[in-house]
């Protein structure tokens, strides 16, 4: 009986195995949907890591759903930012992929003004054409351009804020209208805030506190020269003189009426975030905004 029992058991096991389907290939996971966005900052020192609003924006005004890359550089204009190759770096970053959307905030104007050899651009022709080219190439790279008007300076005369960057801000607005580009009017908002504070209180936005004589002068409603003198050879040409006193590559932290320290960066970065949420609504969930 035992041989018969084992034969029947083997037959049943073989039959059961035959009825069990062979394992198929492992299911392929559907590709994960990329939801994170990226913001790239392009501009001059008033956006850059030292002296600009960019650090506070990247550190405190975006959520973990947004990567923020600051490619702004001090001393750069809409012209030499491209010539030196910085724009090529920004384009490569835009094309690198890995994000649902890439937004590029572009702010120039300070170094496009006259008197800065190798940097200044013509307001009527070069400056707007440079901005248009940045917009077109950003779109061609698959990214979304956002133009930003230049941060105001904090120079006063007879109680009135000197609006020397107004024409560059208006040129930026015009390009935004013509090419249907989202616009952050930082110039208008920063100007209103500096006027509200006045020449003395607005000094707290600088990188370093002013010297006593500079603060005292501002109480009259007119600010005085604040830059630290740079030794200039007596036989220097005008171009050499300007490049020495307005170097593109000299990193410094000092009191002036253009660059900003932590407090100024926090205030103006908040303005940028608020306006960005308005002009690019799909980014709002990725921005840290103060409750109103």
C-alpha positions in Angstrom: 0.0 0.0 0.0 2.8 2.4 0.7 4.1 2.5 -2.9 0.6 3.2 -4.1 0.1 5.9 -1.5 3.3 7.7 -2.5 2.5 7.4 -6.2 -0.9 9.0 -5.6 0.6 11.8 -3.5 3.2 12.5 -6.2 0.5 12.6 -8.8 -1.6 15.1 -6.8 1.4 17.4 -6.1 2.4 17.3 -9.8 -1.2 18.2 -10.8 -1.4 21.1 -8.3 1.9 22.5 -9.6 0.7 22.3 -13.1 -2.4 24.3 -12.2 -0.3 27.1 -10.5 0.5 29.8 -13.1 4.1 30.7 -13.6 5.2 34.0 -12.1 5.1 36.8 -14.6 7.5 39.8 -14.9 7.5 42.2 -12.0 5.0 45.1 -12.5 6.7 48.3 -13.8 6.2 51.3 -11.5 4.6 54.3 -13.2 7.1 57.2 -13.4 6.7 59.6 -10.5 5.2 62.9 -11.4 7.6 65.8 -10.7 5.9 68.4 -8.7 8.8 70.6 -7.5 9.6 73.9 -9.2 12.8 75.9 -9.5 13.5 79.6 -9.3 16.7 81.0 -10.8 17.8 84.6 -9.9 19.7 86.6 -12.5 20.9 90.1 -12.0 23.4 92.4 -10.3 24.7 92.9 -6.7 21.3 94.1 -5.4 20.0 90.6 -6.1 23.3 88.7 -5.4 24.4 86.7 -2.4 26.3 89.6 -0.9 24.5 93.0 -0.9 21.2 91.9 -2.4 17.7 90.6 -1.5 18.4 87.2 -3.1 19.8 85.3 -0.1 16.7 86.1 2.1 14.4 85.2 -0.8 16.0 81.8 -1.3 16.4 81.1 2.4 13.1 82.3 3.8 10.6 82.9 1.0 10.4 79.6 -0.7 9.0 76.2 0.6 10.6 72.8 0.2 8.6 72.4 -3.0 10.8 75.0 -4.7 14.5 75.0 -5.4 16.1 78.5 -5.5 19.4 79.2 -7.2 21.0 82.6 -7.0 23.1 83.3 -10.1 23.2 87.1 -9.8 26.6 88.7 -9.7 27.9 92.0 -8.4 28.9 94.7 -10.9 27.0 93.1 -13.8 24.7 94.8 -16.2 22.3 93.4 -18.8 25.3 93.6 -21.2 28.4 92.2 -19.4 26.4 89.5 -17.6 26.0 87.8 -21.0 29.5 88.8 -22.4 31.4 87.2 -19.5 29.4 83.9 -19.8 27.2 84.1 -16.7 24.1 83.9 -18.9 25.4 80.6 -20.4 25.5 79.2 -16.9 21.9 80.3 -16.3 20.8 78.8 -19.6 22.5 75.4 -18.8 20.7 75.4 -15.5 17.3 76.0 -17.1 17.9 73.1 -19.6 19.1 70.7 -16.9 15.6 69.3 -16.2 14.4 67.6 -13.1 11.7 70.1 -12.2 8.1 70.6 -13.2 8.7 74.2 -14.1 11.5 76.7 -13.9 11.0 80.4 -13.4 13.8 82.9 -14.0 13.7 86.3 -12.2 15.7 88.9 -14.2 16.7 92.2 -12.6 19.2 94.7 -14.2 19.6 98.5 -14.3 22.2 99.6 -11.7 25.2 98.9 -13.8 23.5 99.7 -17.1 23.7 103.4 -16.1 26.2 105.7 -17.8 29.8 106.1 -16.5 30.7 102.4 -16.0 33.0 101.3 -18.8 32.5 97.8 -19.9 29.1 97.6 -18.2 26.8 100.5 -19.1 24.3 100.1 -21.9 22.3 102.6 -23.9 18.9 103.1 -22.2 17.0 103.6 -25.5 18.4 100.7 -27.5 20.8 98.3 -25.8 19.1 97.9 -22.4 15.6 97.0 -23.7 17.0 94.8 -26.4 19.1 92.9 -23.9 16.1 92.3 -21.7 14.0 91.1 -24.7 16.8 88.7 -25.7 16.9 87.3 -22.1 13.1 86.8 -22.2 13.2 85.1 -25.6 16.1 82.7 -24.7 14.5 81.9 -21.4 11.3 80.8 -23.1 13.3 78.9 -25.8 15.0 77.0 -22.9 11.6 75.9 -21.6 11.6 78.2 -18.6 9.3 81.1 -17.6 10.8 84.6 -17.5 9.8 87.1 -14.8 11.2 90.7 -15.1 12.0 92.6 -12.0 12.5 96.4 -12.0 15.7 97.6 -10.2 15.8 98.0 -6.5 15.8 101.7 -5.6 18.8 103.5 -4.2 18.4 105.4 -0.9 19.8 108.8 -1.8 17.9 111.9 -0.7 18.2 115.6 -1.7 16.2 118.3 0.1 13.9 115.7 1.6 13.1 114.0 -1.7 14.3 110.6 -2.8 16.5 110.8 -5.9 14.9 108.5 -8.4 18.0 107.9 -10.7 16.9 104.4 -11.6 13.4 105.5 -12.6 14.1 105.4 -16.4 15.5 101.9 -16.2 12.5 100.7 -14.2 10.2 102.2 -16.8 12.1 100.5 -19.7 11.7 97.2 -17.9 8.0 97.7 -17.5 7.7 98.5 -21.2 9.5 95.3 -22.2 7.2 93.3 -19.9 4.1 94.8 -21.5 5.4 94.3 -25.1 6.4 90.6 -24.5 3.6 89.8 -22.1 6.0 88.9 -19.3 5.1 88.7 -15.6 6.5 91.8 -13.9 7.6 92.4 -10.3 7.8 96.2 -9.8 10.4 96.1 -7.0 11.5 99.6 -7.9 8.0 101.1 -7.2 7.5 99.1 -3.9 11.1 99.7 -2.6 10.9 103.4 -3.5 7.6 103.8 -1.6 9.1 102.1 1.5 12.2 104.2 1.5 10.2 107.4 1.1 8.0 106.3 4.0 11.0 105.7 6.2 12.9 108.9 5.2 16.7 109.4 4.8 17.7 108.5 8.3 15.6 105.4 9.1 16.2 104.0 5.6 19.9 103.7 6.5 19.1 100.6 8.5 18.7 98.7 5.2 22.5 99.1 4.5 25.1 96.4 5.1 26.8 98.3 7.8 25.7 101.3 10.1 26.6 104.7 8.8 29.3 106.9 10.3 28.0 109.5 12.7 28.6 112.4 10.3 26.7 110.6 7.5 23.7 110.0 9.8 23.8 113.6 11.1 23.9 115.0 7.5 20.8 112.9 6.6 18.8 114.6 9.3 18.8 117.7 7.1 17.0 115.7 4.3 20.1 115.5 2.1 22.4 112.5 2.2 26.2 112.8 1.6 28.8 110.7 -0.1 29.2 107.4 1.8 31.7 105.4 -0.2 35.2 104.7 1.2 37.8 106.5 -0.8 39.9 104.2 -3.0 43.5 105.2 -3.8 43.7 106.3 -7.5 47.0 107.1 -9.2 47.3 110.7 -10.3 48.0 109.7 -13.9 45.0 107.3 -14.1 42.7 107.7 -17.1 39.0 108.3 -16.5 38.2 104.7 -17.4 40.9 103.4 -15.0 39.6 105.8 -12.3 36.0 104.5 -12.6 37.0 100.9 -12.7 39.0 101.4 -9.5 36.3 103.1 -7.6 33.5 100.9 -9.0 35.2 97.5 -9.3 33.1 94.6 -10.5 35.0 92.0 -8.4 35.7 93.8 -5.1 33.6 92.1 -2.5 32.9 94.4 0.4 30.5 95.0 3.3 30.2 98.7 4.0 27.6 101.4 4.4 26.3 102.8 1.1 22.9 103.8 -0.4 22.7 100.9 -2.9 23.5 97.5 -1.3 21.5 96.0 1.5 22.2 94.0 4.7 20.0 91.4 6.4 17.2 93.7 7.4 16.9 95.3 3.9 17.2 91.9 2.3 14.3 90.5 4.4 12.1 93.5 3.6 12.6 93.5 -0.1 12.6 89.7 -0.5 9.2 89.7 1.1 8.0 92.2 -1.5 9.4 90.1 -4.3 7.6 87.0 -2.9 4.3 88.8 -2.6 4.4 90.2 -6.1 5.6 86.9 -7.5 2.6 85.1 -6.0 0.3 87.7 -7.6 1.8 87.7 -11.1 2.5 83.9 -11.2 -0.4 82.4 -9.2 0.7 78.8 -9.8 3.8 79.5 -7.7 1.9 80.8 -4.7 1.8 77.4 -2.9 5.6 77.3 -3.1 6.2 80.7 -1.5 6.3 81.7 2.1 4.0 84.6 2.5 3.1 86.6 5.6 -0.5 86.4 6.7 -2.4 89.6 6.0 
